[in-house]
Amino acid sequence: MSYYKYHVFFCTNQREDGAKCCGASGGQAMRDYAKKQIKALGMNGEGQCRINSAGCMDRCSEGPVLVVYPEGTWYTYVDQQDIDDIIEHHLQGGQVVERLKI
């Protein structure tokens, strides 16, 4: 069994050349928001959820992106409501949020 039920990686990469990237699309802010929400819901820690930052995940054209393991489900998002939907439906309910899946 994995240490965490879900391990979520947010791309927070910031490109210096001005190219499209998750960092410029709010990746860090959404990662911080998700981490705060998971803690507020008491879903953090061993056997539960871990929210992490990641460098470039090489899906810039689909960004911003995050990936949920162990399933390896990739999502894009626009705002906090999208993050709330991923938390509620995937991390709490075990159901993929099809409208955000890439």
C-alpha positions in Angstrom: 0.0 0.0 0.0 1.2 3.5 -0.8 2.0 6.0 2.0 -0.7 8.3 0.6 -4.0 7.4 -0.9 -3.6 10.3 -3.4 -0.5 12.2 -4.3 -1.3 15.3 -6.4 1.4 17.1 -8.3 0.8 20.6 -9.6 3.1 21.9 -12.3 4.4 25.2 -11.1 7.1 25.6 -13.7 7.9 29.2 -14.7 9.5 29.7 -18.1 11.8 32.6 -18.4 11.5 33.0 -22.2 7.8 34.0 -22.0 6.5 30.8 -23.5 3.2 29.4 -22.2 3.7 27.6 -18.8 1.8 26.5 -15.8 3.6 29.0 -13.5 2.3 31.9 -15.6 -1.2 30.4 -15.5 -1.6 30.4 -11.8 -0.1 27.0 -11.0 1.5 28.0 -7.7 -1.5 29.8 -6.5 -3.8 26.9 -7.3 -1.4 24.5 -5.6 -1.4 26.6 -2.5 -5.2 26.8 -2.6 -5.5 23.0 -2.9 -3.0 22.4 -0.1 -5.0 24.8 2.2 -8.3 23.1 1.3 -7.0 19.6 1.9 -5.7 20.6 5.3 -9.0 22.4 6.2 -10.9 19.2 5.3 -8.5 17.1 7.5 -7.5 15.1 4.4 -3.7 15.5 4.7 -1.2 13.1 6.1 -0.4 9.4 6.0 -3.0 7.3 4.2 -4.7 10.4 2.9 -3.6 13.2 0.4 -0.4 15.0 -0.3 -0.3 18.1 -2.5 3.1 18.8 -4.1 4.7 21.2 -6.6 6.4 19.8 -9.6 8.7 21.3 -12.2 7.8 21.1 -15.9 5.6 18.2 -16.7 5.9 18.8 -20.4 2.2 19.4 -21.1 2.5 23.1 -21.4 0.0 23.4 -24.3 -2.7 21.8 -22.0 -1.8 23.8 -18.9 -2.1 24.6 -16.3 -2.0 20.9 -15.3 -1.9 18.6 -12.3 -1.8 14.9 -12.0 -3.3 12.6 -9.4 -1.5 9.4 -8.4 -1.7 6.5 -8.1 -4.1 6.5 -11.0 -2.1 8.9 -13.1 -5.2 11.0 -13.9 -4.2 14.3 -15.6 -6.3 17.4 -15.2 -6.4 21.0 -16.4 -8.2 23.7 -14.5 -9.1 27.4 -14.7 -10.0 28.5 -11.2 -10.6 27.5 -7.6 -14.0 26.0 -8.5 -12.2 23.5 -10.7 -9.8 22.6 -7.9 -12.8 22.3 -5.5 -14.5 19.9 -8.0 -11.3 17.8 -8.2 -11.1 17.6 -4.4 -14.8 16.8 -3.9 -15.3 14.3 -6.7 -11.9 12.7 -7.2 -10.0 13.0 -3.8 -13.1 12.6 -1.6 -15.4 10.6 -3.9 -13.0 8.6 -6.0 -14.6 9.7 -9.3 -12.7 11.3 -12.2 -13.9 14.8 -13.1 -14.3 14.1 -16.8 -14.8 17.7 -17.8 -11.3 18.6 -16.6 -9.5 15.4 -17.6 -6.8 15.6 -20.3 
